[in-house]
Amino acid sequence: MRVAENLNEALHGLLDDDPTAYVIGEDVLDPYGGAFKITKGLSVRFPGRVIGTPISEGALTGVAAGLALTGNTAVAEIMFGDFVALAFDQICNFASKSVSMYGSRLPLRMIVRCPTGGGRGYGPTHSQSMQKHFIGMPGLSLYEMSPFHDNREVLASMLERGEPCLFFEDKILYTRQMGQTDPMFPVRRDGELAIAEADDRPDCVIIAPGGMAHRALAAMRTLLLEDEISCRLLVPSRLYPLDVEALLPYVGGVVLVAEESTAGGTWGSEVAHLLHERVWDRLRGPVRLVHSRDSVIPTAAHLESEVLAGESTIHHAVREALRG
């Protein structure tokens, strides 16, 4: 099963299990079923609970927040994650604050889905990774889709938190098979953390969100075969607030965090800070950070691949970290 199909099934299951659940967004109704077909079949099966909206990210997230505030479950789709910036006020100035500003904690079950990232030739305004702009907002959690985490479990985890959640879905993953990995690096789960490694005494630990996982695995294969460098990959489902305690048994020595965003105030910086506080005595040096170049994302494939963080970027960073 492909990741997109798994997510579609998870949404079907959510609407089936929860009669208060709504899906809201632009072009989410059949026969279109969303720009990436994630909502395919939902409006036919659940008429009245799948709502197509005008082109206004602020309006659709405002409606979703209102539904959640009155006790419903709301899943809002941003057609391209870049445009979640247009909903910043509704998410960060209304929804996230509504959890705690009325005198007692108010559960607010709201998920905002954000197809994100480059690699598809969509150009500068449809290819960004916006995660870093929402780090540190009280009452707001961030998750990222992964081929190693069943989306029904992830949706349930987000709703159980009882606060607005952003769900970043790297568009490259939609066509990948669930659980697809390199046989050299079998994947296992420890709670919300996915772990891939060739052996239990790696030379380097790579921490990456779901959209970077396969690029990290490709780099790990090259490093092992060409340089005899063994790496462990850690892929958390929840990016923020990060369950850093879950990482601690698996980190030490050389640690690198890889993400697709440009540098500056990033999720990777937050991970490095939390690890430095807790395991500095177990590290060979500061946590290394891997980002995309300080550039807009070109449309042309050969230029796009030069800008985005990828296999070669991770490969080079690991070698430099071990050399240093």
C-alpha positions in Angstrom: 0.0 0.0 0.0 1.3 3.5 -0.9 1.6 6.2 1.8 -1.2 8.2 0.1 -3.6 5.3 0.2 -2.7 4.6 3.8 -3.5 8.3 4.7 -6.8 8.1 2.7 -7.8 5.0 4.6 -6.9 6.7 7.9 -9.2 9.6 7.1 -12.0 7.2 6.1 -11.5 5.4 9.4 -11.5 8.7 11.4 -14.8 9.8 9.8 -16.3 6.3 10.2 -15.3 6.1 13.9 -16.1 9.7 14.9 -19.6 11.1 13.9 -18.4 14.6 14.9 -15.4 14.6 12.5 -15.3 16.9 9.5 -12.8 17.3 6.6 -12.5 20.8 5.2 -10.5 22.2 2.3 -10.2 23.5 -1.2 -11.3 20.9 -3.9 -11.5 18.1 -1.4 -14.9 16.9 -2.8 -15.2 14.1 -5.3 -14.5 13.5 -8.1 -11.4 15.6 -7.6 -10.6 14.4 -4.1 -7.9 16.9 -3.3 -4.8 18.0 -5.3 -3.0 14.8 -4.2 -6.2 12.6 -4.0 -5.9 12.1 -0.3 -9.6 12.9 0.3 -10.7 10.7 -2.6 -14.1 9.0 -1.8 -14.7 10.8 1.4 -17.4 13.2 0.3 -19.4 10.3 -1.4 -19.2 8.2 1.7 -19.7 11.0 4.2 -21.9 13.6 2.6 -22.3 16.7 4.7 -19.1 16.1 6.7 -16.6 16.8 3.9 -16.8 20.5 3.1 -15.3 22.2 0.0 -14.3 25.8 0.6 -13.4 29.0 -1.3 -9.7 29.7 -1.8 -9.0 31.2 1.6 -6.7 29.4 4.0 -7.6 31.8 6.8 -11.3 31.1 6.3 -11.1 27.3 6.1 -8.8 27.0 9.2 -11.1 29.5 11.0 -14.1 27.2 10.3 -12.1 24.2 11.4 -11.1 25.9 14.6 -14.7 26.9 15.3 -15.9 23.3 14.8 -13.2 22.0 17.1 -14.0 24.7 19.7 -17.6 23.5 19.8 -16.6 19.9 20.5 -16.2 18.5 17.0 -13.2 17.0 15.3 -11.8 19.0 12.3 -9.3 18.1 9.7 -8.3 21.0 7.4 -6.4 20.5 4.2 -4.0 23.2 3.0 -3.7 22.4 -0.7 0.1 23.3 -0.7 1.7 23.6 2.7 3.4 26.9 1.6 0.0 28.6 2.0 -0.3 27.7 5.7 1.3 31.1 6.2 -2.0 32.6 5.2 -3.6 30.8 8.1 -1.0 31.8 10.7 -3.3 34.1 12.6 -6.1 31.5 12.9 -3.7 28.7 13.9 -1.4 30.6 16.2 -3.5 33.5 17.5 -6.8 31.7 17.9 -6.8 27.9 17.8 -3.6 27.3 19.8 -4.5 29.9 22.4 -8.1 28.6 22.7 -6.8 25.5 24.4 -5.9 27.3 27.6 -7.1 30.9 27.7 -10.6 30.3 29.0 -9.7 29.5 32.6 -9.3 25.8 32.2 -7.9 23.5 29.6 -10.3 23.1 26.7 -9.8 20.1 24.4 -9.6 21.3 20.8 -9.3 18.4 18.2 -8.0 20.1 15.1 -5.5 18.8 12.5 -4.2 21.0 9.7 -2.7 18.9 6.9 0.1 20.5 4.9 1.5 18.8 1.8 5.1 20.1 1.9 8.6 20.0 0.5 10.3 20.0 -2.9 11.4 17.4 -5.4 8.3 17.7 -7.6 9.3 20.6 -9.7 6.5 22.9 -8.4 8.8 25.9 -7.9 9.5 28.5 -5.2 6.0 29.0 -3.8 4.8 25.4 -3.8 7.8 23.5 -2.5 8.8 24.9 0.9 9.2 23.2 4.2 7.4 25.5 6.7 7.8 23.5 9.9 10.3 25.9 11.5 7.9 28.8 11.5 5.6 27.0 14.0 8.1 25.7 16.5 7.7 26.8 20.1 4.0 27.9 19.9 2.2 27.0 23.1 -0.8 24.7 22.5 0.4 23.7 19.0 1.9 20.4 18.1 3.8 19.5 14.9 3.9 16.0 13.3 5.5 14.8 10.1 4.2 11.9 7.9 6.5 8.9 7.6 6.4 5.6 5.6 7.2 3.9 8.9 4.2 5.2 10.9 0.7 4.1 10.2 -1.3 7.2 9.6 -4.4 6.0 11.5 -2.2 5.7 14.6 -0.7 9.1 13.9 -4.1 10.8 13.5 -5.2 9.1 16.7 -2.1 10.4 18.5 -2.7 14.0 17.4 -6.4 13.9 18.4 -5.5 12.4 21.8 -3.4 15.5 22.5 -6.5 17.6 22.5 -4.8 20.6 20.9 -4.3 21.9 17.3 -1.8 19.9 15.4 0.0 20.6 12.1 0.6 17.5 10.0 3.4 18.0 7.4 3.2 15.5 4.6 6.3 15.4 2.3 4.8 15.2 -1.2 7.6 12.8 -2.3 6.2 10.2 0.1 2.7 10.0 -1.4 3.8 7.5 -4.0 6.1 5.4 -1.8 5.2 2.1 -0.3 4.4 2.0 3.4 7.3 0.5 5.3 9.6 0.5 2.2 13.2 0.6 3.3 16.6 -0.7 2.5 17.1 -4.4 3.5 20.5 -3.4 4.9 18.8 -1.2 7.5 15.7 -3.0 9.0 13.3 -0.6 10.7 11.8 -1.2 14.1 9.5 0.9 16.3 9.9 2.2 19.8 6.7 4.0 20.5 6.4 7.0 18.1 10.1 6.6 17.1 11.2 4.6 14.1 14.8 3.2 14.1 16.8 1.9 11.2 20.3 0.5 11.6 22.7 -2.1 10.4 24.1 -2.8 13.8 23.7 -1.6 17.4 27.1 0.2 17.6 26.9 2.9 14.9 29.6 5.4 14.1 27.0 8.1 13.7 23.4 8.8 14.6 21.2 10.6 12.1 17.9 12.2 13.3 15.5 13.1 10.5 11.8 13.7 9.9 9.8 11.3 7.7 10.3 13.3 4.5 14.1 13.0 4.8 14.2 9.4 5.9 14.8 7.8 2.5 17.5 10.4 1.6 19.2 9.5 4.9 18.9 5.8 4.2 20.5 6.2 0.8 23.4 8.1 2.3 23.7 5.4 5.0 24.1 2.8 2.3 26.8 4.7 0.5 28.6 5.4 3.7 28.6 1.8 4.7 29.6 0.3 1.3 32.2 2.9 0.3 33.5 4.2 3.7 32.7 1.4 6.1 30.8 4.0 8.2 27.8 2.6 10.1 24.9 4.9 10.9 21.7 4.7 12.9 18.6 6.6 11.7 16.0 7.9 14.1 12.6 9.1 12.7 10.2 10.7 15.2 6.6 11.0 14.3 6.0 14.1 16.5 8.4 16.9 15.8 7.2 19.3 18.5 7.1 19.1 21.4 9.8 16.6 20.8 9.8 13.5 23.0 13.6 13.9 23.6 13.6 11.2 26.3 12.7 8.7 23.6 15.8 9.6 21.7 18.3 9.5 24.6 18.9 5.7 24.6 19.9 5.8 21.0 22.1 8.9 20.8 25.8 9.4 21.5 29.1 10.0 19.8 28.5 11.8 16.5 24.9 13.0 16.0 23.5 14.8 12.9 20.1 16.2 12.3 18.9 16.4 8.7 15.9 18.5 7.5 14.8 20.1 4.2 14.3 23.6 5.5 16.8 26.3 5.1 19.0 27.1 8.1 18.0 29.5 10.9 15.6 28.9 13.8 14.8 25.3 12.7 13.5 22.1 14.2 17.0 20.7 13.9 18.3 23.6 16.1 15.7 22.7 18.7 16.7 19.0 18.6 20.4 20.0 19.0 19.6 22.3 21.9 17.7 19.6 23.8 20.4 16.9 23.2 23.2 19.3 24.2 21.4 19.8 27.6 21.0 16.2 28.3 23.8 14.1 26.7 26.7 16.6 26.1 29.0 14.2 28.0 28.2 11.4 25.5 28.8 13.5 22.3 32.1 13.8 20.4 31.2 17.3 19.5 28.2 19.6 18.8 25.2 18.1 17.0 25.7 18.8 13.3 22.8 20.3 11.3 22.1 19.6 7.6 19.8 22.0 5.7 18.9 23.0 2.1 20.8 25.9 0.6 19.9 29.5 1.4 17.8 29.9 -1.7 14.4 29.7 -3.2 13.5 26.3 -4.6 13.9 26.3 -8.4 11.5 24.6 -10.7 14.1 23.0 -13.0 14.9 19.5 -11.7 18.7 19.8 -12.1 18.7 23.1 -10.2 16.2 21.9 -7.6 18.4 18.9 -6.7 21.3 21.2 -6.2 19.4 23.3 -3.6 17.5 20.7 -1.6 19.2 18.7 1.2 19.7 15.2 -0.1 21.7 12.0 0.0 25.0 13.7 -1.0 24.5 16.5 1.6 24.0 14.0 4.4 26.9 11.8 3.1 29.3 14.8 3.1 28.2 16.0 6.5 28.6 12.6 8.2 32.1 12.2 6.7 33.1 15.7 7.9 31.7 15.1 11.4 33.6 11.9 11.8 36.8 13.4 10.4 36.5 16.4 12.7 
